[in-house]
Amino acid sequence: MVLRALPPRSRPRLPRGRAADAALAGAVLVLVAVGSLRSLIGEREESWEATALGWALLVAACAALYVCRRHPMPTASFVLAATIAYYLVSAYDGPLMVAFVVALYTVAAEGRLRAAILLAALGLLLTGTGTLLGNHDVNGVALFMMTGWLVGVVALGWVRDNRLALAREAEQRAASEERLRIARELHDVVGHHISLINVQSVAALRRLHKDPEGGPRRAEEALGAIKDASREALRELRATLGVLRQADESAPTAPAAGLDRLGELVEGARLAGLDVRVSADGDRRPLPAEVDLAAYRIVQESLTNVTRHAHATAVDVRTEHGPRHVTVQVTDNGRGPAPVGGGSGSGITGMRERARALGGRLTTGPAPDGGFTVRATLPCPELSAQPTQPTQPMQPTQPSGEPPRP
């Protein structure tokens, strides 16, 4: 007799995202509709026109909950207005207040505590006014209970917002501590082995100068120690950086990005339908790696902004190599980036911080002939006086950690 293990029962997955929003709106609509069936059956207390208008307001208020999580304040205000209109138009006291309670909770849970309190107070004020004007469906006891319900809903939303904020803060703190730990490990690994390499190289040079006959043998020993230290440093560095890399992310094998790969960006922009013109001023010189990468990223982000937001047809990309700086400028004939938070997008902020980190500056603004211009000037104090040579293909890495053989 063969016994087979039964597969574990999988828990049903709750809907998320837009599906969760649709499920919430649908559930509230079903609940409110079931509670409002009295307006469709039994003796008539109002005209069919008033009933149709009441049901239209009912469906509109419940359907608005689909966008409540993305737009909490406008949705809650609309639901409150639709609820008030429903109770003024309909002669039947349906449970449409449930939709307003759900919207109020969402506002509080999204961190809008003052707005939630204001909406709850407005709802209570209008309900109390209706009671004083002769609405016999809501008496003083019901108004008092309604006050407790609304206060409790706002409090629950506020508690949820605080819990999410604490969870985000704890996650950020854990990430910061992990970054600090990895930074210490990198400092220890690189600092130790680089110091050892420096000491051994100085010792090798000193032995070669002081002892021309026996020095080469001792220098060879020092070079062997340098080789072992550098190999160990690379191994530990790869292991440490592997922690930062995602599980399914492979180690980078392509050459580092720089202005020598500007043609790839231009071709990509042309495929997107842009007429891209490239010009260069000054003698092309090798750039420090961090400057070359920053210039490339600024051009890349500028072309991305043009493609997504500028509605442009033509772009001019200009590079200028000076004796102690490099300047990149991207000008389009569109309408500029989409305004975000005071007129500048997050991409422009990132480019400005990238330039500022290297001691440079980045300016943006309308071009003289229309369109938009991004101009970055990056200092290059260590530029070589020789023109850039063609890039040589990368040599394969030896699996044993030995340096590549010619």
N, C-alpha and C positions, 0 to 999 in steps of 0.2 A: 504494500500500500504506500503510495507516494503522497506525501503532504506538501502542498505548495503554499508558500507564504502569500497571504493576501496583500495586494498593494495598499499602501497607506491612503486613507481618505484625505483628499485634498479639500481644504477649506474653500468655500465659495468666495470668489473675489468680488469685492464691492466695486461698483463703477467709480471711475475717477475722471477728473477734468470735465470736459463738456458733457460726457455721459452722466456724470453725477449731477450736474446742473439740470439736465433734462429730467433725470429721475426725480429730483426734488420738486421741480415745477409740476411734473405730472402727478406726483403723490398729493401735493397740496390741492391741485385742481380736482382730483377725485374726491378728496375729503370734503372740500367746500361744495362740490356739485351734489354729493350725496346729502349733505346737510341742507341744501337749498331745493330739494325735489318738491317740497311742499308748495312751491310757487307754480309747479306744473300740473299738480294733481289736486283733487279736492275742490272745495268751493273757491270761487274767484274773489279776491280782495282788491284786485287792480286790473287794469286793461292789459291786453296781450302786448300792446306796444311798450308799456312800462316794463312788463316782464322781459321782453326781448332786450330792451336797453339795459336792464339789470344784469341779465346773463352776459351781455357783451362786456360790461364793466367787470364782472366776475372773472370771465376768461382772460381779459386783458391783464388784470392784476396778478393772476396766478402765472400767466405766461411770462410776465416781466421778471419773475424769479429766475429764469434761465440765465439772465445776464447780471444777476444781483452780485455774484462774487467778483465779477470783473468791474462793475460800476455800482458799488454799493449805495452811495449817496443819491444819485439820480433815480435809481430803481426804488429805493425806499420812499423817496418823496412821491414818485409816481404811484406806488402802491397805496400810500396814505391818501393821496388825492382820489384815486379810483374807489377806495373803500368808503371815503366820506360821500362821494357822489352816489355810490350804490345804496347806502343807508338813507340818503335823502330821496332817491328816486323810487326804491322798492318798498312795498308795504310789508315785505317778509323779512324777518330778522335772521339772515343766514350767517354762517360762521366765516365770513370773509375776513374777519379780523385775524384769523390764523395766518393769512398771507402777510399781513403787516407785521405780525410777531416774528415770522421767519426773516423778513427783510431787516427788521430792527436788530435781531441777533447777528446777522451778517455784518451790518455796519459796525457794531461793537467789536465783533471778532476780527475785523480788519483794522482795528486800531483807531477808529473814529469815535472815541468815547463821548466827547462833547456833542458831536452831531447826533449820536444815538440818544443821549439825554434830551436834547432839544426836540427830536422827533417824538420821543415818548411823551414829553410834556405837552407837545402840540396835540398829539392824539388824545390824551386825557382831557385837555382843555376843551377840545371840540366835542368829545363825548359828554362831558359834564354840561356844556352849553345846551346840547340836545336834550339832556335830561331835564334841565330847568325850563326848557321851552315846551315841555309836555310829552316827551318820548317816554311812554310807560313801559317799554321793553327793557330799559336800563334804569334801575333804581339806585339808591345810595349804596346799598350793600354790594350790588354788582359793580358799581364804579370803584368801590374800595378794593374788591377782589381784582378788578382789572389793573388797578394801580400796582398791587403786589405782583401780578404776573409780569407786567412790563418792567418793573424794577428788577425782578429776578432774571428776566431775559437779558437785559442790559448787563447785569452783573456776571452772568454766565459767559456772555461774549467777551467781556473785559478779562475774565479769568483765562479764557482760551487764548486771547491775544498775548497775555503775559506769559503763559506757558510756552507758546511758540517763540516769543522773544527770548526767554531764558534758554530754550533749546538751541536757538541760533547762536546765542552768545557762548554757550558751552561748546558748540561745534567750532566756532571761530577760535575760542581759546585753545581747544585741543589741536586745531590745525597750526596755530601760532607756536605752541609748545613743540609740536613735531618738527616744524621748520627750524626752530632754534636748536633742537637736538641734532638734526641732520647737519645744520651749519657748523655745530661744534665738532661733529665727526669729520666733516670735510676739512675743517681747520686743522684738526689733529693729524689726519692722514696726510694731507698735502704739506702742512708745515713740517712734520717730522721727516718725511722722505726728501723733500726739497732741501731742507737743512743738511741732511746726510749727503745728498748729491753735491751740494755746494762745498762741504768740507772735503770730500774725496777729490773733487776736481781741483781745488786749491792745492791739496797735498800732492796730486799728480804733477801739476805744473811746477811746484817747488822742487820736487825730486828730479824732474827733468833738467832744471836749471842748475841745481847744486851738484848733481852726480850724473854727468853725461854718460858714464859707463854702466853703472848699476841702476841708474834711474829708470830706464825703460822697463825693466822687469818689475820694479815696484810700482811704476805708473800703470803697468798692465793690471796689477792687482787692484789698484784704485779704480781703474776703469771697469773692471769686473764687478766691484762693489757698487759702482754707479749704475751699471746695467741691472743688477739685482734689485737695487732700491727703486729704480724707475719702473721696473716691471711690477714690483709689489705695489707701488703707488698707483699704477694704472689699474691693477686688479681690484684694489680696495675702492678706488674711485668709481669704477664701473659697478661694483656691488652696491655702493652707497647710492649712486644715481639710479640704479635699478629700482630702489624703493620708491623714488619719485615717479618713475614711469609706470603707466598703466599696465595691467596684466597682459592685454592684447596688443600693446604698442611695442614695435620693434625698435632696435637702436638705430639712430640716424646714420645713413650711409651717403646721402647726397652732400655735395659741397655746401658750405655756409652761404646764405643769401648775401648778395652784394650788388653794387651797381653794374658789375659785369654780367649780371643776369637780368638787366633792365629790359632786354629784348623779349623775354618771356612775359613780363607784365604787359608790354605794349601789344604783343600778339593776342593776349587774352582780352585786352580792352577792345582791340579791333574786331575780335570775334563777337563782342557784345554790341557791335554796330557803331563804334566811335571812330572818328577820323583822328588818329593820333600822330602827331608830328614830334620828332625828337631832335634836339640840338644840343651841342656841347661846346663850351668855351674853355680856353686854357689847356694846358698840357695835362694829359691823363697821367696820374701818378698813383702808386699803390697807397691805399688808405688803411689806417688802423682798423682792425676787425670790427670793433664796436661802432666806429663811425660809419664804416661801409654798410654794416647791418642796419643802423639807424636810418641812413639815407634811403636804403632800399625799402624799409618798412614805411617810411613817410610817403614815398611815391606810391607804394602799394595801397596804403590806406586812402590816399587822395584819389587814385583811380577808382577804388571801390566806392567812395562817396559820390564821385561823378556818375558812375554807372547806376547807383541805386536812387540818388536823390536829385541830381542836378538837372535832369532832362536835357542834357547837352548833346550836341552832334559832333563837336570837334574839341580836341584837347591838345595843348602844347606842353611838352615835358622838356625842361631845360636844366642842364647841369653845368655848373661853373667850378672849375678847379683853380683855386688861388694858391699862393705860396704857403699860406698857413690856415686855409679853410676850404670847405667844399659847400656849395650852395645847390640846392635842388628846388625847382619851382614848377608847379603844375597849375596851369590856367585853362579853364573851360569857358565855353560860351553859353552855359546854362544859367540857372537861377540860384545856384549855391546850395549848401546843405540844408536839410530840414531843421528848423529851429527847435532846439531842445534845451529847456532850462536856461533861458536868457539868451538864446540866439546861437548857441554853438552846440554841435553834437558831441557825443562821447568820443567819437573817433578823433575829432580835432583836439579834444582835451588830452587823449592818449599821445597824439603826435607831439603836442606841446611839451608834455612831461618827458617824452623820450629825448627831445632836443635839449631841454633844460638840464637833464641828468648828465649830459656831456658838456655842459657849459655853453651851449648854443642858444639860439632863439628861433622861434617860429611865429610868423605873422600870417594872418588870414584876413580876407576882406574882398569887397567887390573889385573887379578888374577895371582899368580905365575905359576899355571899350565894351564893357558889359561882361557878364559872367562872374566867375569867382577865382581867386588866386590863393594858393597855399605856397609859401616861401619859407624854407628852412635854411639857416646858415649854421654849419657845424664846424668848430675849430679842429684843426689837424696839426698839432705842434710837431709831430714826428713823421711828416711826409718825407718820402725819399725823393731825391733829385732825379732819379732815373725813371723813364717811362715804364708803364706797366707792361710786363711780358705776358705772352699768351699763357693761359692756365694749363698746367700739365695734368694729364689724367692721374687719378688716384691709384696708388699701388695697393695691391691686396694685403691685408693684415695677416701676418703669420700666426697660425693657431697656437704656437708655443710661447708667444709673447716676445720672440726675438724681433729685432728691427728688420724692416723689409730688405731683402737682398737685391742688388742691382741686376 
